[in-house]
Amino acid sequence: MTDNDLLLITSLTAVGVLIGFVVRWRLSALAYRHDADIGEPHPGPRWWIPLATATASGLLAWRFGVDRWPLLLPTLPLVWFGPWLSAIDLDVRRLPNRLLGVHAAFVAAGVGAAAVITKDAAVAIQATLGGVVAFAVFWVLDRLRPGGFGWGDGKYVPILGAATGAVSLTVAWWGFLIACAAAVAATPLRRRRADFPFGPWLASGAVLAVGLFG
């Protein structure tokens, strides 16, 4: 590891801390809740958000380093939006369309920028395939077990597939596999499948796949 790599890791970890505190502050108002959510218990201080964004930002910086930094552009949104969406899903079992749309825009911009900077069209092609295949697999699984997922998850999956696919299709596959395996293992621990939030598993699987196999 070079001094530049260490500087990148330290800098992005610090940025992750800052973004995590901003996300936590935005969530504290509970503005994402609908009228039907009134009466739900307060989710608590959620100090895990800055910790998650900082740790995951540092992990991706370590994985790519200065030599492969353009791949941070499509993958860092996973780190910064994942805890945000996960916190909402854990609270109200819903992934807001507006936030998903912003997440998708950041990933798309990151994919395009990475492809241009590296002069490698494969980045964009892999991202597109990753998004399409991830959604297709999700659609098949949802048809096999109707009601097992929400369509917020269905909108989230191609975003994650595109971000991880920009690194490689293998990473995209591992991200989805890790998320599904972890969710299946955890499902018996919950009495009501309808209350199971899949978003946090999807986000965690994508980040772990990039960190381990990127």
Summary of the structure (lengths in Angstrom):
residues: 214
radius of gyration: 16.9
end to end distance: 16.6
largest distance: 52.4
contacts: 730
relative contact order: 0.13
helix: 79%
strand: 0%
